[in-house]
Amino acid sequence: MAATVFYLRHLPDVGGTAVLDGKEGHHAATVRRIRVGERILLSDGAGGLADTVVTAVERDRLELLVDARSEAHRPTPTVGLVQALPKAERSELSVELATEAGIDSIYPWQSSRCVARWEGAKAVKGVAKWRGVAAAASKQSRRPFVPEVHDLLDTAAVVSLVTSVTARGGIVAVLHEAATAEFSSLPFRDVSEVLLVVGPEGGIDDKEIDKLTGAGATPVMLGPTVLRTSTAAAVALGAIGVSTDRWSSAPLDFGSAS
């Protein structure tokens, strides 16, 4: 079983002392009651890993000796998610599930049919919540990478993003219940980048579909049932995982680290 992961933005070199404080220190020292001599795994959230042993414990604070360093490699292809804003509690659920399933980046989308509306300060607050959920879900699933949650996009910005991904040779799959092409027909193994587009509860507006398709996206049906907007990305990631090498990575290991 992979070690519990705690996040620290800057990881010391081997032989250095790491200090875990703030929310992470509180969780480790007070909630988990980690003690001197125990080993924990630190990550900078960007693939950097440090195998450490606890040398001192204070209230909400740990000191740790770094025994080994390693760098995790991102799975290929990378998978980003354009997620139309779901309603109420399903908003954060969509981020949690996608993160646990391995998403690499998340773009909140204010599509025309979204019931939820993020404007002004509400948009800033909403993005901050999604970032917090992504960090918590990454820790729960012991990920060395915390997905980047970008600022809120409107449809024009999403179309521009789709254009950029397809120009780089990536695949953009719009999950749409009325599509005729099947999700499994896309050549995920042949590309290094995938972008999933998931619409709101009411579905993606026809005009938005036309704009996305015009930018190079492919509307696809994920499966025989209609999924909720909060679960679609996680299911799609599972399908990509078994059809590519994304799930072939070895568990976190420091056997060859130095």
For each residue, the residues with C-beta under 8 A, 3 or more apart:
1:
2: 5 41 142 251 252
3: 39 40 41 142 252
4: 32 40 41 139 142
5: 2 41 42 43 138 139 142 143 144
6: 20 24 27 28 40 41 42 43 139
7: 24 42 43 44 45 135 138 139 146
8: 11 18 20 24 42 43 44 50
9: 44 45
10: 44
11: 8 18 42 43 44 48 49 50 66 69
12: 15 16 17 18 50 66
13: 16 66 69
14: 66 67 68 69 258
15: 12 65 66
16: 12 13 65 66
17: 12 55 63 64 65 66
18: 8 11 12 42 50 52 63 64 65 66
19: 25 61 62 63 64
20: 6 8 24 25 28 29 42 61 62 63 64
21: 24 25 60 61 62
22: 25 26 60
23: 26 27
24: 6 7 8 20 21 27 28
25: 19 20 21 22 28 29 60 61 62
26: 22 23 29 30 31 60
27: 6 23 24 30 31 32
28: 6 20 24 25 31 32 34 40 62
29: 20 25 26 32 33 34 57 58 59 60 61 62
30: 26 27 33 59 60
31: 26 27 28
32: 4 27 28 29
33: 29 30
34: 28 29 38 40 54 57 62
35: 38 54 57
36: 54 55 56 57
37: 53 54
38: 34 35 53 54
39: 3 51 52 53 54
40: 3 4 6 28 34 52 54 62 64
41: 2 3 4 5 6 49 50 51 52 252
42: 5 6 7 8 11 18 20 49 50 52 64 66
43: 5 6 7 8 11 47 48 49 50 143 144
44: 7 8 9 10 11 47 48
45: 7 9 135 138 144 145 146
46: 145 146
47: 43 44 71 72 73 74 144 145
48: 11 43 44 69 70 71 72 144
49: 11 41 42 43 69 70 71 72 144 252 254 257
50: 8 11 12 18 41 42 43 66 68 69 70
51: 39 41 66 67 68 69 70 254 257
52: 18 39 40 41 42 64 65 66 67
53: 37 38 39 64 65 67
54: 34 35 36 37 38 39 40 57 62 63 64
55: 17 36 63 64 65
56: 36 62 63
57: 29 34 35 36 54 61 62 63
58: 29 61 62
59: 29 30
60: 21 22 25 26 29 30
61: 19 20 21 25 29 57 58
62: 19 20 21 25 28 29 34 40 54 56 57 58
63: 17 18 19 20 54 55 56 57
64: 17 18 19 20 40 42 52 53 54 55
65: 15 16 17 18 52 53 55
66: 11 12 13 14 15 16 17 18 42 50 51 52 69
67: 14 51 52 53 254
68: 14 50 51 254 257 258
69: 11 13 14 48 49 50 51 66 257 258
70: 48 49 50 51 252 253 254 256 257
71: 47 48 49
72: 47 48 49 144 145 249 252
73: 47 249
74: 47 78 104 145
75: 78 102 104 244 245 246 247 249
76: 192 244 245 246
77: 170 171 188 191 192 193 194 240 244 246
78: 74 75 104 105 192 193 194
79: 102 103 104 194 195 196 237 240 246
80: 103 104 105 106 107 165 193 194 195 196
81: 98 103 105 106 107 195 196 198 233
82: 107 109 153 158 161 195 196 197 198
83: 86 94 95 98 106 107 108 109 198 229 233
84: 109 110 111 113 114 198 199 200 204 229
85: 91 108 109 110 111 114 116 117 118 126 200
86: 83 90 91 93 94 116 200 201 228 229 230
87: 90 91 115 116 201
88: 91 116
89: 92 93
90: 86 87 93 94 228 229 230
91: 85 86 87 88 94 95 116 126 129 130 230
92: 89 95 96 129 130 133
93: 86 89 90 96 97 230
94: 83 86 90 91 97 98 198 229 230 231 233
95: 83 91 92 98 99 106 130 133 134 137 149
96: 92 93 99 100 133 136 137
97: 93 94 100 101 230 231 233 234
98: 81 83 94 95 101 103 106 147 233 234 237
99: 95 96 102 103 106 133 134 137 138 141 143 147
100: 96 97 137 140 141 234
101: 97 98 233 234 237 238 241
102: 75 79 99 143 237 241 246
103: 79 80 81 98 99 106 147 233 237
104: 74 75 78 79 80 145 147 148
105: 78 80 81 147 148 149 150
106: 80 81 83 95 98 99 103 130 134 147 148 149 150
107: 80 81 82 83 150 153 158 161
108: 83 85 118 126 127 130 149 150 151 152 153
109: 82 83 84 85 114 152 153 154 155 158 197
110: 84 85 114 117 118 152 153 154 155
111: 84 85 114 155 199 200 204 205 208
112: 155 205 207 208
113: 84 199 200 201 202 203 204 205
114: 84 85 109 110 111 117 200
115: 87 200 201 202
116: 85 86 87 88 91 200
117: 85 110 114 122
118: 85 108 110 122 123 126 127 152
119: 122 123
120: 123 124
121: 124 125
122: 117 118 119 125 126
123: 118 119 120 126 127 151 152
124: 120 121 127 128
125: 121 122 128 129
126: 85 91 108 118 122 123 129 130 152
127: 108 118 123 124 130 131 149 150 151 152
128: 124 125 131 132
129: 91 92 125 126 132 133
130: 91 92 95 106 108 126 127 133 134 149
131: 127 128 134 135 149
132: 128 129 135 136
133: 92 95 96 99 129 130 136 137
134: 95 99 106 130 131 137 138 146 147 149
135: 7 45 131 132 138 139 146
136: 96 132 133 139 140
137: 95 96 99 100 133 134 140 141
138: 5 7 45 99 134 135 141 143 145 146 147
139: 4 5 6 7 135 136 142 143
140: 100 136 137
141: 99 100 137 138
142: 2 3 4 5 139 252
143: 5 43 99 102 138 139 146
144: 5 43 45 47 48 49 72 252
145: 45 46 47 72 74 104 138
146: 7 45 46 134 135 138 143
147: 98 99 103 104 105 106 134 138
148: 104 105 106
149: 95 105 106 108 127 130 131 134
150: 105 106 107 108 127 153
151: 108 123 127
152: 108 109 110 118 123 126 127
153: 82 107 108 109 110 150 157 158 161
154: 109 110 157 158
155: 109 110 111 112 158 159 208 211
156: 159 160
157: 153 154 160 161
158: 82 107 109 153 154 155 161 162 197 212
159: 155 156 162 163 211 212 214 215
160: 156 157 163 164 215
161: 82 107 153 157 158 164 165 195
162: 158 159 165 166 172 195 197 212 215 216 217
163: 159 160 166 167 215 216
164: 160 161 167 168
165: 80 161 162 168 170 171 172 193 195 216
166: 162 163 169 170 171 172 215 216 217
167: 163 164 216
168: 164 165 193
169: 166 191 192 193
170: 77 165 166 191 192 193 194 195
171: 77 165 166 186 187 188 191 193 194 195 218
172: 162 165 166 194 195 196 197 212 215 216 217 218
173: 183 186 194 195 196 197 217 218 220 236
174: 179 197 199 204 209 212 213 217 218 219 220
175: 183 196 197 198 199 220 221 222 227 232 233 236
176: 179 199 203 204 209 219 220 221
177: 203 221 226
178: 219 221
179: 174 176 219 220 221
180: 221
181: 185 186 218 219 220 221
182: 185 220 221
183: 173 175 186 220 221 222 223 236 239
184: 239 243
185: 181 182 220
186: 171 173 181 183 218 220
187: 171 190 191
188: 77 171 191 194 240 243 244
189: 243 244 245
190: 187
191: 77 169 170 171 187 188 194
192: 76 77 78 169 170
193: 77 78 80 165 168 169 170 171
194: 77 78 79 80 170 171 172 173 188 191 240
195: 79 80 81 82 161 162 165 170 171 172 173 217
196: 79 80 81 82 172 173 175 233 236 237
197: 82 109 158 162 172 173 174 175 204 212 217
198: 81 82 83 84 94 175 229 232 233
199: 84 111 113 174 175 176 202 203 204 208 229
200: 84 85 86 111 113 114 115 116 203 204 229
201: 86 87 113 115 228 229
202: 113 115 199
203: 113 176 177 199 200
204: 84 111 113 174 176 197 199 200 208 209 212
205: 111 112 113 208 209
206: 209 210
207: 112 210 211
208: 111 112 155 199 204 205 211 212
209: 174 176 204 205 206 212 213 219
210: 206 207 213 214
211: 155 159 207 208 214 215
212: 158 159 162 172 174 197 204 208 209 215 217 219
213: 174 209 210 216 217 218 219
214: 159 210 211
215: 159 160 162 163 166 172 211 212
216: 162 163 165 166 167 172 213
217: 162 166 172 173 174 195 197 212 213
218: 171 172 173 174 181 186 213
219: 174 176 178 179 181 209 212 213
220: 173 174 175 176 179 181 182 183 185 186
221: 175 176 177 178 179 180 181 182 183
222: 175 183 227 232 235 236 239
223: 183 227 235
224:
225:
226: 177
227: 175 222 223 231 232 235
228: 86 90 201 231 232
229: 83 84 86 90 94 198 199 200 201 232
230: 86 90 91 93 94 97
231: 94 97 227 228 234 235
232: 175 198 222 227 228 229 235 236
233: 81 83 94 97 98 101 103 175 196 198 236 237
234: 97 98 100 101 231 237 238
235: 222 223 227 231 232 238 239
236: 173 175 183 196 222 232 233 239 240
237: 79 98 101 102 103 196 233 234 240 241
238: 101 234 235 241 242
239: 183 184 222 235 236 242 243
240: 77 79 188 194 236 237 243 244 246
241: 101 102 237 238 244 246 247
242: 238 239 247
243: 184 188 189 239 240
244: 75 76 77 188 189 240 241 247
245: 75 76 189 248 249
246: 75 76 77 79 102 240 241 249
247: 75 241 242 244
248: 245
249: 72 73 75 245 246
250: 253
251: 2
252: 2 3 41 49 70 72 142 144
253: 70 250 256
254: 49 51 67 68 70 257
255:
256: 70 253
257: 49 51 68 69 70 254
258: 14 68 69
